[in-house]
């Protein structure tokens, strides 16, 4: 957080946006009226640094001679032009900047003083207008409206990956034992009774032998179906986010400032 201790070191600092891009350099600093807290920086932007834009530095971080702010360079380029007079920023001008940057005004708005030039030029004179947030007064009562941010959490569908089935053909060896049959010859001798064969003549007789051989044939058949299916799995995830809220302070002229 930037406070009064950083004011002297802010001049000519580079201003870096939330993506690490340089926006420009600080030429003037605007302070909150009454507290002196740094609120806005006038930054020279554009191709030749001729344009002056207002950048919120309330939530900025100072390190290494540069200020990192939680806005983008494009937001700064498109910020409304300020036509301040008398070194004061009016409520209307502040509200225009808050609306542009999507910010909620803090409890202290009112006019801001501006520091012009480098350290030693001194602080510009402060206005006499009250710096508090304007409220409503009814008779003996006065009230202000407090606001706070809420987190609206939802879900959205995003693609996390793709799964596909890919079929490949592979070749493997199969060993199968198959029984085969073959014929063999044997000689059978028995007494010849009433044989009609020719005596003392050359003769021959033959039989045909057979054997079985393995025969391999291929056929294709479907053995299994494979498919992909999706299942929705619900899990719990913790979401963290920063929210802002407004608090009210009571100031009295006859007592030190307090909080309740």
ZADO-1210 file (C-alpha; in nm, 4 decimals, padded with zeros to 6 digits):
<atoms>
<atom x="00.0000" y="00.0000" z="00.0000" code="UNK" pos="1"/>
<atom x="00.1246" y="00.3477" z="-00.0874" code="UNK" pos="2"/>
<atom x="00.1156" y="00.6037" z="00.1929" code="UNK" pos="3"/>
<atom x="00.2702" y="00.9424" z="00.2766" code="UNK" pos="4"/>
<atom x="00.6134" y="00.7865" z="00.3318" code="UNK" pos="5"/>
<atom x="00.6326" y="00.7055" z="-00.0397" code="UNK" pos="6"/>
<atom x="00.5372" y="01.0502" z="-00.1724" code="UNK" pos="7"/>
<atom x="00.8906" y="01.1837" z="-00.2233" code="UNK" pos="8"/>
<atom x="00.9920" y="00.8672" z="-00.4088" code="UNK" pos="9"/>
<atom x="00.6995" y="00.8709" z="-00.6504" code="UNK" pos="10"/>
<atom x="00.8125" y="01.1472" z="-00.8848" code="UNK" pos="11"/>
<atom x="00.9400" y="01.0281" z="-01.2245" code="UNK" pos="12"/>
<atom x="00.8779" y="00.6670" z="-01.1218" code="UNK" pos="13"/>
<atom x="00.7770" y="00.4308" z="-01.3994" code="UNK" pos="14"/>
<atom x="00.4165" y="00.3151" z="-01.3698" code="UNK" pos="15"/>
<atom x="00.3653" y="-00.0543" z="-01.4548" code="UNK" pos="16"/>
<atom x="00.0226" y="-00.2092" z="-01.5225" code="UNK" pos="17"/>
<atom x="-00.1028" y="-00.5411" z="-01.3855" code="UNK" pos="18"/>
<atom x="00.0427" y="-00.7268" z="-01.6867" code="UNK" pos="19"/>
<atom x="00.3919" y="-00.5863" z="-01.6509" code="UNK" pos="20"/>
<atom x="00.3662" y="-00.3260" z="-01.9292" code="UNK" pos="21"/>
<atom x="00.4992" y="00.0243" z="-01.8757" code="UNK" pos="22"/>
<atom x="00.2281" y="00.2918" z="-01.8785" code="UNK" pos="23"/>
<atom x="00.4422" y="00.6050" z="-01.8382" code="UNK" pos="24"/>
<atom x="00.6157" y="00.8121" z="-01.5708" code="UNK" pos="25"/>
<atom x="00.4733" y="01.0033" z="-01.2748" code="UNK" pos="26"/>
<atom x="00.4751" y="01.3837" z="-01.3043" code="UNK" pos="27"/>
<atom x="00.2239" y="01.4853" z="-01.0368" code="UNK" pos="28"/>
<atom x="00.0691" y="01.3224" z="-00.7307" code="UNK" pos="29"/>
<atom x="-00.2768" y="01.3981" z="-00.5923" code="UNK" pos="30"/>
<atom x="-00.3388" y="01.3628" z="-00.2201" code="UNK" pos="31"/>
<atom x="-00.6567" y="01.3129" z="-00.0241" code="UNK" pos="32"/>
<atom x="-00.7655" y="01.6379" z="00.1373" code="UNK" pos="33"/>
<atom x="-00.7189" y="01.6259" z="00.5136" code="UNK" pos="34"/>
<atom x="-00.5243" y="01.2963" z="00.5381" code="UNK" pos="35"/>
<atom x="-00.2548" y="01.3581" z="00.2762" code="UNK" pos="36"/>
<atom x="-00.2884" y="01.0000" z="00.1480" code="UNK" pos="37"/>
<atom x="-00.1649" y="00.9545" z="-00.2150" code="UNK" pos="38"/>
<atom x="-00.4687" y="00.8767" z="-00.4310" code="UNK" pos="39"/>
<atom x="-00.3962" y="00.9520" z="-00.7978" code="UNK" pos="40"/>
<atom x="-00.0913" y="01.0044" z="-01.0159" code="UNK" pos="41"/>
<atom x="-00.0767" y="01.2130" z="-01.3314" code="UNK" pos="42"/>
<atom x="00.1234" y="01.0053" z="-01.5770" code="UNK" pos="43"/>
<atom x="00.2722" y="01.1131" z="-01.9085" code="UNK" pos="44"/>
<atom x="00.1542" y="00.8640" z="-02.1707" code="UNK" pos="45"/>
<atom x="00.1296" y="00.8472" z="-02.5479" code="UNK" pos="46"/>
<atom x="00.3887" y="00.8048" z="-02.8204" code="UNK" pos="47"/>
<atom x="00.5874" y="01.1160" z="-02.7225" code="UNK" pos="48"/>
<atom x="00.4686" y="01.1372" z="-02.3607" code="UNK" pos="49"/>
<atom x="00.2520" y="01.4381" z="-02.4413" code="UNK" pos="50"/>
<atom x="-00.0734" y="01.3097" z="-02.2909" code="UNK" pos="51"/>
<atom x="-00.1426" y="01.3221" z="-01.9175" code="UNK" pos="52"/>
<atom x="-00.3638" y="01.0492" z="-01.7713" code="UNK" pos="53"/>
<atom x="-00.4829" y="00.9830" z="-01.4166" code="UNK" pos="54"/>
<atom x="-00.3868" y="00.6478" z="-01.2643" code="UNK" pos="55"/>
<atom x="-00.5190" y="00.5149" z="-00.9289" code="UNK" pos="56"/>
<atom x="-00.2289" y="00.4425" z="-00.6925" code="UNK" pos="57"/>
<atom x="-00.4237" y="00.3756" z="-00.3700" code="UNK" pos="58"/>
<atom x="-00.3650" y="00.0000" z="-00.4096" code="UNK" pos="59"/>
<atom x="-00.0300" y="00.0309" z="-00.5893" code="UNK" pos="60"/>
<atom x="00.2990" y="-00.1314" z="-00.4886" code="UNK" pos="61"/>
<atom x="00.6323" y="00.0515" z="-00.4949" code="UNK" pos="62"/>
<atom x="00.9409" y="-00.1570" z="-00.5663" code="UNK" pos="63"/>
<atom x="01.2613" y="-00.1121" z="-00.7636" code="UNK" pos="64"/>
<atom x="01.1894" y="00.2500" z="-00.8520" code="UNK" pos="65"/>
<atom x="00.8542" y="00.1646" z="-01.0153" code="UNK" pos="66"/>
<atom x="00.4873" y="00.1614" z="-00.9155" code="UNK" pos="67"/>
<atom x="00.2769" y="-00.1413" z="-01.0069" code="UNK" pos="68"/>
<atom x="-00.0947" y="-00.0581" z="-01.0251" code="UNK" pos="69"/>
<atom x="-00.3957" y="-00.2973" z="-01.0485" code="UNK" pos="70"/>
<atom x="-00.5225" y="-00.1593" z="-01.3833" code="UNK" pos="71"/>
<atom x="-00.4339" y="-00.2162" z="-01.7482" code="UNK" pos="72"/>
<atom x="-00.2488" y="00.0135" z="-01.9844" code="UNK" pos="73"/>
<atom x="-00.5574" y="00.0247" z="-02.2089" code="UNK" pos="74"/>
<atom x="-00.7724" y="00.1467" z="-01.9196" code="UNK" pos="75"/>
<atom x="-00.5302" y="00.4316" z="-01.8543" code="UNK" pos="76"/>
<atom x="-00.5218" y="00.5310" z="-02.2216" code="UNK" pos="77"/>
<atom x="-00.9025" y="00.5458" z="-02.2288" code="UNK" pos="78"/>
<atom x="-00.9416" y="00.7293" z="-01.8958" code="UNK" pos="79"/>
<atom x="-01.1474" y="01.0511" z="-01.8985" code="UNK" pos="80"/>
<atom x="-00.9645" y="01.3800" z="-01.9411" code="UNK" pos="81"/>
<atom x="-00.9542" y="01.5913" z="-01.6255" code="UNK" pos="82"/>
<atom x="-00.9817" y="01.9709" z="-01.6433" code="UNK" pos="83"/>
<atom x="-00.8848" y="02.0496" z="-01.2844" code="UNK" pos="84"/>
<atom x="-00.8675" y="02.4071" z="-01.1707" code="UNK" pos="85"/>
<atom x="-00.7019" y="02.5612" z="-00.8663" code="UNK" pos="86"/>
<atom x="-00.5085" y="02.2402" z="-00.8057" code="UNK" pos="87"/>
<atom x="-00.8228" y="02.0707" z="-00.6773" code="UNK" pos="88"/>
<atom x="-01.0166" y="01.7674" z="-00.8021" code="UNK" pos="89"/>
<atom x="-01.3928" y="01.7903" z="-00.7585" code="UNK" pos="90"/>
<atom x="-01.6224" y="01.5107" z="-00.6462" code="UNK" pos="91"/>
<atom x="-01.7639" y="01.4838" z="-00.9983" code="UNK" pos="92"/>
<atom x="-01.4170" y="01.4412" z="-01.1484" code="UNK" pos="93"/>
<atom x="-01.3293" y="01.1755" z="-00.8934" code="UNK" pos="94"/>
<atom x="-01.6542" y="00.9883" z="-00.9557" code="UNK" pos="95"/>
<atom x="-01.5825" y="00.9856" z="-01.3296" code="UNK" pos="96"/>
<atom x="-01.2434" y="00.8246" z="-01.2633" code="UNK" pos="97"/>
<atom x="-01.3896" y="00.5735" z="-01.0162" code="UNK" pos="98"/>
<atom x="-01.6555" y="00.4719" z="-01.2687" code="UNK" pos="99"/>
<atom x="-01.3997" y="00.4327" z="-01.5463" code="UNK" pos="100"/>
<atom x="-01.1724" y="00.2064" z="-01.3405" code="UNK" pos="101"/>
<atom x="-01.4650" y="00.0145" z="-01.1880" code="UNK" pos="102"/>
<atom x="-01.3676" y="00.1185" z="-00.8373" code="UNK" pos="103"/>
<atom x="-01.5808" y="00.1944" z="-00.5321" code="UNK" pos="104"/>
<atom x="-01.5003" y="00.5305" z="-00.3689" code="UNK" pos="105"/>
<atom x="-01.3524" y="00.5012" z="-00.0225" code="UNK" pos="106"/>
<atom x="-01.5123" y="00.6622" z="00.2823" code="UNK" pos="107"/>
<atom x="-01.2977" y="00.9695" z="00.2159" code="UNK" pos="108"/>
<atom x="-01.3606" y="01.1278" z="-00.1229" code="UNK" pos="109"/>
<atom x="-01.4006" y="01.5042" z="-00.1403" code="UNK" pos="110"/>
<atom x="-01.1281" y="01.7131" z="-00.3007" code="UNK" pos="111"/>
<atom x="-00.7665" y="01.6031" z="-00.3295" code="UNK" pos="112"/>
<atom x="-00.4595" y="01.8217" z="-00.3137" code="UNK" pos="113"/>
<atom x="-00.2037" y="01.7783" z="-00.5864" code="UNK" pos="114"/>
<atom x="00.1725" y="01.7802" z="-00.5448" code="UNK" pos="115"/>
<atom x="00.3240" y="01.9533" z="-00.8466" code="UNK" pos="116"/>
<atom x="00.6757" y="01.8961" z="-00.9754" code="UNK" pos="117"/>
<atom x="00.9572" y="01.7267" z="-00.7870" code="UNK" pos="118"/>
<atom x="01.0246" y="01.7224" z="-00.4157" code="UNK" pos="119"/>
<atom x="01.0967" y="02.0748" z="-00.2954" code="UNK" pos="120"/>
<atom x="00.8234" y="02.2392" z="-00.5025" code="UNK" pos="121"/>
<atom x="00.6050" y="02.2019" z="-00.1993" code="UNK" pos="122"/>
<atom x="00.2458" y="02.1037" z="-00.1509" code="UNK" pos="123"/>
<atom x="-00.0292" y="02.3015" z="-00.3198" code="UNK" pos="124"/>
<atom x="-00.2739" y="02.4818" z="-00.0969" code="UNK" pos="125"/>
<atom x="-00.5638" y="02.2678" z="00.0221" code="UNK" pos="126"/>
<atom x="-00.9254" y="02.3646" z="-00.0333" code="UNK" pos="127"/>
<atom x="-01.1619" y="02.4373" z="00.2505" code="UNK" pos="128"/>
<atom x="-01.4343" y="02.1982" z="00.1367" code="UNK" pos="129"/>
<atom x="-01.5068" y="01.9062" z="00.3743" code="UNK" pos="130"/>
<atom x="-01.3508" y="01.5785" z="00.2648" code="UNK" pos="131"/>
<atom x="-01.6140" y="01.3388" z="00.3977" code="UNK" pos="132"/>
<atom x="-01.8597" y="01.1351" z="00.1954" code="UNK" pos="133"/>
<atom x="-02.1867" y="01.3242" z="00.1716" code="UNK" pos="134"/>
<atom x="-02.4753" y="01.1732" z="00.3678" code="UNK" pos="135"/>
<atom x="-02.8351" y="01.2534" z="00.4519" code="UNK" pos="136"/>
<atom x="-02.9506" y="01.4629" z="00.7443" code="UNK" pos="137"/>
<atom x="-03.3045" y="01.4539" z="00.8809" code="UNK" pos="138"/>
<atom x="-03.3688" y="01.6812" z="01.1759" code="UNK" pos="139"/>
<atom x="-03.1622" y="01.5523" z="01.4671" code="UNK" pos="140"/>
<atom x="-03.0292" y="01.2495" z="01.2757" code="UNK" pos="141"/>
<atom x="-02.7731" y="01.2019" z="00.9989" code="UNK" pos="142"/>
<atom x="-02.6937" y="00.8921" z="00.8025" code="UNK" pos="143"/>
<atom x="-02.4681" y="00.7563" z="00.5304" code="UNK" pos="144"/>
<atom x="-02.5112" y="00.4449" z="00.3169" code="UNK" pos="145"/>
<atom x="-02.2430" y="00.1756" z="00.3424" code="UNK" pos="146"/>
<atom x="-02.1737" y="-00.0693" z="00.0624" code="UNK" pos="147"/>
<atom x="-01.9762" y="-00.3881" z="00.0384" code="UNK" pos="148"/>
<atom x="-01.8833" y="-00.6303" z="-00.2339" code="UNK" pos="149"/>
<atom x="-02.0185" y="-00.9848" z="-00.2558" code="UNK" pos="150"/>
<atom x="-01.8721" y="-01.2817" z="-00.4390" code="UNK" pos="151"/>
<atom x="-02.1008" y="-01.4329" z="-00.7036" code="UNK" pos="152"/>
<atom x="-01.9614" y="-01.7782" z="-00.7809" code="UNK" pos="153"/>
<atom x="-02.0738" y="-01.9854" z="-01.0783" code="UNK" pos="154"/>
<atom x="-01.9305" y="-02.2439" z="-01.3133" code="UNK" pos="155"/>
<atom x="-01.8463" y="-02.2602" z="-01.6826" code="UNK" pos="156"/>
<atom x="-01.7515" y="-02.5506" z="-01.9054" code="UNK" pos="157"/>
<atom x="-01.3979" y="-02.5602" z="-02.0455" code="UNK" pos="158"/>
<atom x="-01.2278" y="-02.8226" z="-02.2600" code="UNK" pos="159"/>
<atom x="-00.9661" y="-03.0140" z="-02.0616" code="UNK" pos="160"/>
<atom x="-00.8588" y="-03.2742" z="-02.3161" code="UNK" pos="161"/>
<atom x="-00.9664" y="-03.5307" z="-02.5756" code="UNK" pos="162"/>
<atom x="-00.9660" y="-03.9129" z="-02.5598" code="UNK" pos="163"/>
<atom x="-00.9879" y="-04.1302" z="-02.8716" code="UNK" pos="164"/>
<atom x="-00.9896" y="-04.5029" z="-02.9560" code="UNK" pos="165"/>
<atom x="-00.7293" y="-04.6059" z="-03.2165" code="UNK" pos="166"/>
<atom x="-00.7368" y="-04.9603" z="-03.3676" code="UNK" pos="167"/>
<atom x="-00.4099" y="-05.1227" z="-03.4839" code="UNK" pos="168"/>
<atom x="-00.3442" y="-05.4590" z="-03.6526" code="UNK" pos="169"/>
<atom x="-00.0744" y="-05.6760" z="-03.4939" code="UNK" pos="170"/>
<atom x="00.0571" y="-06.0213" z="-03.5967" code="UNK" pos="171"/>
<atom x="00.1263" y="-06.2956" z="-03.3447" code="UNK" pos="172"/>
<atom x="00.2256" y="-06.6630" z="-03.3631" code="UNK" pos="173"/>
<atom x="-00.0155" y="-06.9391" z="-03.2550" code="UNK" pos="174"/>
<atom x="00.0936" y="-07.3003" z="-03.1886" code="UNK" pos="175"/>
<atom x="-00.1896" y="-07.5551" z="-03.2248" code="UNK" pos="176"/>
<atom x="-00.1562" y="-07.9366" z="-03.1968" code="UNK" pos="177"/>
<atom x="-00.3659" y="-08.1235" z="-03.4553" code="UNK" pos="178"/>
<atom x="-00.4059" y="-08.5083" z="-03.4597" code="UNK" pos="179"/>
<atom x="-00.3369" y="-08.6588" z="-03.8061" code="UNK" pos="180"/>
<atom x="-00.3808" y="-09.0195" z="-03.9273" code="UNK" pos="181"/>
<atom x="-00.1772" y="-09.2193" z="-04.1782" code="UNK" pos="182"/>
<atom x="-00.2051" y="-09.5744" z="-04.3118" code="UNK" pos="183"/>
<atom x="00.0673" y="-09.8358" z="-04.2751" code="UNK" pos="184"/>
<atom x="00.0970" y="-10.1795" z="-04.4410" code="UNK" pos="185"/>
<atom x="00.1348" y="-10.5132" z="-04.2657" code="UNK" pos="186"/>
<atom x="00.1814" y="-10.8593" z="-04.4048" code="UNK" pos="187"/>
<atom x="-00.0737" y="-11.1216" z="-04.3089" code="UNK" pos="188"/>
<atom x="-00.0021" y="-11.4900" z="-04.3806" code="UNK" pos="189"/>
<atom x="-00.2685" y="-11.7635" z="-04.3627" code="UNK" pos="190"/>
<atom x="-00.3122" y="-12.1172" z="-04.5102" code="UNK" pos="191"/>
<atom x="-00.4217" y="-12.1284" z="-04.8732" code="UNK" pos="192"/>
<atom x="-00.7249" y="-12.3493" z="-04.8980" code="UNK" pos="193"/>
<atom x="-00.9079" y="-12.3752" z="-05.2275" code="UNK" pos="194"/>
<atom x="-00.6947" y="-12.1003" z="-05.3784" code="UNK" pos="195"/>
<atom x="-00.7454" y="-12.0335" z="-05.7464" code="UNK" pos="196"/>
<atom x="-00.4144" y="-11.8646" z="-05.8047" code="UNK" pos="197"/>
<atom x="-00.1871" y="-11.9651" z="-06.0915" code="UNK" pos="198"/>
<atom x="00.0964" y="-12.1883" z="-05.9901" code="UNK" pos="199"/>
<atom x="00.4480" y="-12.0856" z="-06.0764" code="UNK" pos="200"/>
<atom x="00.3389" y="-11.7658" z="-06.2455" code="UNK" pos="201"/>
<atom x="00.4605" y="-11.4123" z="-06.1666" code="UNK" pos="202"/>
<atom x="00.1938" y="-11.2010" z="-05.9935" code="UNK" pos="203"/>
<atom x="00.1742" y="-10.8747" z="-05.8036" code="UNK" pos="204"/>
<atom x="-00.0862" y="-10.7090" z="-05.5836" code="UNK" pos="205"/>
<atom x="-00.0934" y="-10.3556" z="-05.4449" code="UNK" pos="206"/>
<atom x="-00.2935" y="-10.1365" z="-05.2097" code="UNK" pos="207"/>
<atom x="-00.2988" y="-09.7600" z="-05.1803" code="UNK" pos="208"/>
<atom x="-00.1867" y="-09.5993" z="-04.8564" code="UNK" pos="209"/>
<atom x="-00.3226" y="-09.2657" z="-04.7268" code="UNK" pos="210"/>
<atom x="-00.2245" y="-09.0099" z="-04.4642" code="UNK" pos="211"/>
<atom x="-00.3781" y="-08.6897" z="-04.3296" code="UNK" pos="212"/>
<atom x="-00.2049" y="-08.3542" z="-04.3533" code="UNK" pos="213"/>
<atom x="-00.2869" y="-08.0417" z="-04.1486" code="UNK" pos="214"/>
<atom x="-00.4674" y="-07.7748" z="-04.3461" code="UNK" pos="215"/>
<atom x="-00.4740" y="-07.4123" z="-04.2172" code="UNK" pos="216"/>
<atom x="-00.7445" y="-07.1718" z="-04.3188" code="UNK" pos="217"/>
<atom x="-00.8266" y="-06.8299" z="-04.1793" code="UNK" pos="218"/>
<atom x="-01.1626" y="-06.6745" z="-04.1013" code="UNK" pos="219"/>
<atom x="-01.2491" y="-06.3402" z="-03.9450" code="UNK" pos="220"/>
<atom x="-01.5030" y="-06.3012" z="-03.6672" code="UNK" pos="221"/>
<atom x="-01.5910" y="-06.0175" z="-03.4276" code="UNK" pos="222"/>
<atom x="-01.4846" y="-06.0940" z="-03.0720" code="UNK" pos="223"/>
<atom x="-01.5368" y="-05.7700" z="-02.8755" code="UNK" pos="224"/>
<atom x="-01.6721" y="-05.4142" z="-02.8939" code="UNK" pos="225"/>
<atom x="-01.4931" y="-05.1252" z="-02.7238" code="UNK" pos="226"/>
<atom x="-01.6477" y="-04.7779" z="-02.6771" code="UNK" pos="227"/>
<atom x="-01.5825" y="-04.4584" z="-02.4808" code="UNK" pos="228"/>
<atom x="-01.8378" y="-04.3194" z="-02.2394" code="UNK" pos="229"/>
<atom x="-01.8306" y="-04.0026" z="-02.0281" code="UNK" pos="230"/>
<atom x="-01.9245" y="-03.9824" z="-01.6614" code="UNK" pos="231"/>
<atom x="-01.9785" y="-03.6542" z="-01.4758" code="UNK" pos="232"/>
<atom x="-01.7861" y="-03.6471" z="-01.1471" code="UNK" pos="233"/>
<atom x="-01.8644" y="-03.3735" z="-00.8949" code="UNK" pos="234"/>
<atom x="-01.5954" y="-03.2490" z="-00.6591" code="UNK" pos="235"/>
<atom x="-01.5688" y="-02.9631" z="-00.4148" code="UNK" pos="236"/>
<atom x="-01.3314" y="-02.6724" z="-00.4837" code="UNK" pos="237"/>
<atom x="-01.2531" y="-02.3774" z="-00.2590" code="UNK" pos="238"/>
<atom x="-01.2706" y="-02.0357" z="-00.4274" code="UNK" pos="239"/>
<atom x="-01.0971" y="-01.7354" z="-00.2724" code="UNK" pos="240"/>
<atom x="-01.1530" y="-01.3728" z="-00.3612" code="UNK" pos="241"/>
<atom x="-01.0985" y="-01.0307" z="-00.2111" code="UNK" pos="242"/>
<atom x="-01.3991" y="-00.8127" z="-00.1414" code="UNK" pos="243"/>
<atom x="-01.4147" y="-00.4586" z="-00.0187" code="UNK" pos="244"/>
<atom x="-01.6563" y="-00.3083" z="00.2294" code="UNK" pos="245"/>
<atom x="-01.7130" y="00.0388" z="00.3587" code="UNK" pos="246"/>
<atom x="-01.6916" y="00.1273" z="00.7262" code="UNK" pos="247"/>
<atom x="-01.8158" y="00.4382" z="00.8946" code="UNK" pos="248"/>
<atom x="-01.6032" y="00.6591" z="01.1157" code="UNK" pos="249"/>
<atom x="-01.7302" y="00.9088" z="01.3673" code="UNK" pos="250"/>
<atom x="-01.5346" y="01.2327" z="01.3907" code="UNK" pos="251"/>
<atom x="-01.5830" y="01.4846" z="01.6659" code="UNK" pos="252"/>
<atom x="-01.4400" y="01.8285" z="01.7090" code="UNK" pos="253"/>
<atom x="-01.4040" y="01.7924" z="02.0859" code="UNK" pos="254"/>
<atom x="-01.2435" y="01.4422" z="02.0973" code="UNK" pos="255"/>
<atom x="-00.9670" y="01.2574" z="01.9155" code="UNK" pos="256"/>
<atom x="-01.0818" y="01.0684" z="01.6092" code="UNK" pos="257"/>
<atom x="-01.2158" y="00.7240" z="01.6865" code="UNK" pos="258"/>
<atom x="-01.3731" y="00.4261" z="01.5109" code="UNK" pos="259"/>
<atom x="-01.6780" y="00.2204" z="01.5887" code="UNK" pos="260"/>
</atoms>
